[in-house]
Amino acid sequence: RRAALLRALGIRLVSWEGGRLEWFGCNKETTRCFGTVVGDTPAYLYEERWTPPCCLRALRETARYVVGVLEAAGVRYWL
């Protein structure tokens, strides 16, 4: 129900108590989450950043979660 509500309202960034930010519903069809586009190229590419800022935050959050689960279980891992 929460996902349907956020989708219906067009909410993409949720700010939770404690300052945690959560991006919701980002995909190729949604409006972009980054600023300027120069020509047909997003500005973050000119800054030599190869991933959109919102996706990078989501990837970092996912990586932290996975590493925490692996370390808690005593699993050896590498990236």
Backbone as a ProteinNet text record, in pm:
[ID]
protein_1_A
[PRIMARY]
RRAALLRALGIRLVSWEGGRLEWFGCNKETTRCFGTVVGDTPAYLYEERWTPPCCLRALRETARYVVGVLEAAGVRYWL
[TERTIARY]
81.9	0	85.5	195.1	283	339.6	384.8	441.2	337.3	214.5	107.9	80	79.6	55.9	167.1	293.2	405.2	401.2	370.4	360.7	248.5	132.6	17.8	46.5	121.5	152.7	276.1	348	467.7	584.5	587.1	694.4	812.6	930.4	1048.4	1148.9	1151.4	1246.5	1168	1188.2	1120.8	1225.9	1199.1	1288.1	1226.4	1289.8	1238	1290	1225.5	1274	1416.7	1499.4	1638.4	1726.6	1666.9	1744.4	1772.9	1722.6	1746.6	1665.7	1731.5	1665.7	1649.1	1534.4	1508.8	1451.1	1518	1468.9	1371.2	1262.9	1158.4	1121	1106.4	1047.9	1133.8	1263	1350.8	1372.6	1342.7	1371.2	1388.1	1406.8	1432.7	1316.1	1194	1077	1042.8	1095.6	1063.2	1146.4	1102.8	1179.1	1314.3	1411.1	1547.3	1561.6	1656.7	1681.3	1803.1	1858.9	1977.5	1944	2028.8	2001.5	2023.9	2116.2	2137.4	2173	2119.2	2158.7	2214.9	2338.5	2404.2	2405.7	2341.3	2322.6	2226.2	2266.6	2188.7	2262.2	2361.6	2446	2420.8	2393.2	2375	2503	2486.2	2600.4	2692	2637.5	2723.8	2829.6	2804.6	2905.7	3023	2996.2	3103.8	3190.2	3133.7	3208	3281.6	3284.1	3347.2	3285.4	3155.8	3079.2	2990.3	3000.9	2940	2805.1	2760.7	2632.5	2551.9	2421.8	2340.6	2346.5	2343.8	2357.7	2257.8	2132.1	2034	2062.8	2106.9	2139.8	2263.2	2360.3	2481.8	2449.8	2361.8	2321.4	2253.9	2166.9	2098.6	2197.2	2294.9	2396.2	2479.6	2517.3	2596.1	2516.1	2390.1	2305.5	2291	2271	2259.3	2388.3	2501.7	2631.5	2654.6	2622.3	2638.9	2553.9	2432.5	2342.4	2397.5	2437.6	2488.2	2615.2	2707.7	2830.8	2797.9	2702.7	2663.3	2608.6	2525.2	2468.3	2578.4	2667.4	2775.8	2868.9	2904.8	2994.8	2928.1	2799.6	2728	2721.3	2717.5	2710.6	2849.2	2954.6	3089.3	3130.5	3070.3	3097.4	3216.3	3311.2	3420.3	3368.5	3401.4	3353.2	3459.2	3443.2	3528.2	3448.1	3488.3	3424.5	3528.8
-120.1	0	125.4	121	237.7	268.5	164.2	183.1	242.7	193.9	246.1	392.4	428	566.8	658	618.6	700.5	716.9	608.8	614.3	708.7	697.9	781.5	930.2	959.1	1097.9	1150.1	1061.4	1102.8	1135.4	1075.7	1102.1	1010.6	1069.6	990.8	986.3	1088.2	1091.3	1101.2	1004.3	1003.3	1032.6	1130.6	1165.2	1113.2	1010.8	947.1	1017	990.3	1044	995.7	1078.7	1043.5	1084.2	1142.4	1192.9	1094.4	970.8	872.4	909	908.3	938.1	808.8	791.5	672.2	714.2	672	699.2	590.2	628.2	532.9	545.1	431.7	429.6	483.2	477.8	529.2	421	453.9	362.6	443.6	376.3	446.5	534	500.4	575.7	695.5	702.2	813.2	936.3	1051	1173.6	1162.4	1235.3	1221.6	1277.6	1224.5	1265.9	1356.4	1396.6	1481.1	1610.7	1704.9	1838.3	1856.1	1939.2	1990.4	1884.3	1902.9	1823.7	1921.3	1897.3	1983.9	1909	1962.6	1887.8	1774.4	1655.2	1539	1462.4	1525.6	1457.8	1512.7	1424.9	1470.9	1534.9	1640.2	1715.2	1629.2	1528.7	1447.8	1372.3	1345.4	1279	1371.6	1502.1	1598.3	1611.1	1577.6	1581.8	1450.6	1362	1230.5	1143.3	1155.9	1068.5	986.4	855.6	770.3	713.3	745.1	695.6	814.1	821.9	932.5	936.2	1056	1070.2	986.2	980.1	904.6	755.1	706.7	563.9	530	619.9	596.4	584.7	670.8	661.6	527.7	484.9	356.8	240.6	244.6	139.6	133.9	249.4	252.9	195.8	232.7	181.5	29.3	-19.6	-163.9	-234.3	-179.2	-240	-244.9	-136.8	-136.5	-245.6	-260.9	-362.1	-502.4	-529.6	-663	-694.7	-599.3	-620.1	-647.7	-574.7	-597.9	-737.4	-784.2	-919.3	-1024	-1006.2	-1103	-1107.2	-990.8	-987.3	-1045.4	-1018.4	-1073.4	-1225.5	-1280	-1425.4	-1488.8	-1406.3	-1459.5	-1509.7	-1457	-1500.8	-1419.5	-1490.1	-1420.3	-1375.5	-1253.7	-1198.9	-1108.6	-1077.4	-979.2	-916	-799	-729.2	-699.9
0	0	0	74.5	80.8	-57.3	-128.7	-262.6	-357.1	-349.6	-435.7	-403.9	-276.7	-236.9	-287.3	-267.8	-313.9	-465.3	-536.2	-682.2	-724.8	-659.7	-695.1	-670.6	-566.2	-532.7	-606.5	-675	-747.8	-657.1	-537.8	-441.6	-473.7	-488.1	-521.5	-407.8	-323.4	-213	-82.8	5.4	134.4	240.9	325	435.5	564.6	623.1	743.7	868.3	981.5	1109	1128.9	1186.9	1206.9	1090.1	985.2	873.4	761.9	771.4	665.2	542.1	425.2	298.8	220.3	157	76.7	-57.5	-164.5	-298.6	-336.5	-400.6	-434.5	-581.1	-646.3	-779.6	-891.7	-879.2	-982.8	-1088.6	-1214.3	-1324.8	-1452.6	-1564.5	-1690.4	-1735	-1694.8	-1740.2	-1651.5	-1528.7	-1439.3	-1475	-1427	-1451.1	-1383.4	-1433.7	-1382.7	-1241.7	-1170	-1031.8	-1022.5	-1135.8	-1135.8	-1208.2	-1193.2	-1245.3	-1393.6	-1427.4	-1561.2	-1664.6	-1784.2	-1900.3	-2002.9	-2046.4	-2144.1	-2276.3	-2377.3	-2501.2	-2469.1	-2491.4	-2448.8	-2340.1	-2277.3	-2179.4	-2039.3	-1941.3	-1802.9	-1749.9	-1671.3	-1619.2	-1532.6	-1462.9	-1375.5	-1456.4	-1584.4	-1668.2	-1696.5	-1711.5	-1731	-1606	-1490.7	-1364.6	-1339.2	-1441.2	-1434.8	-1325.1	-1308.8	-1221.4	-1313.3	-1306.8	-1407.9	-1366.6	-1247.2	-1197.2	-1145.8	-1176.9	-1124.5	-971	-912.9	-768.5	-687.4	-730.2	-652.5	-659.4	-774	-787.2	-704.8	-701.8	-625.2	-476.1	-427.1	-285.7	-258	-348.2	-329.4	-333.7	-423.4	-430.9	-303.9	-251.9	-127.3	-10.8	-1.3	106.2	95.1	-25.7	-47.6	-11	-52.9	-21.9	129.2	199.9	346.5	411.4	364.1	419.3	394.3	271.3	236.1	314.5	323.5	399.5	546.3	602	741.6	763.3	672.1	683	670.9	573.5	554.4	675	727	842.4	967	985.4	1101.1	1093.6	972	954.7	948.2	951.5	946.1	809	705.4	568.4	514.5	451.5	382.4	246.7	208.1	82.5	21.6	-104.6	-172.1	-285.8	-321.7	-434.3	-539
[MASK]
+++++++++++++++++++++++++++++++++++++++++++++++++++++++++++++++++++++++++++++++

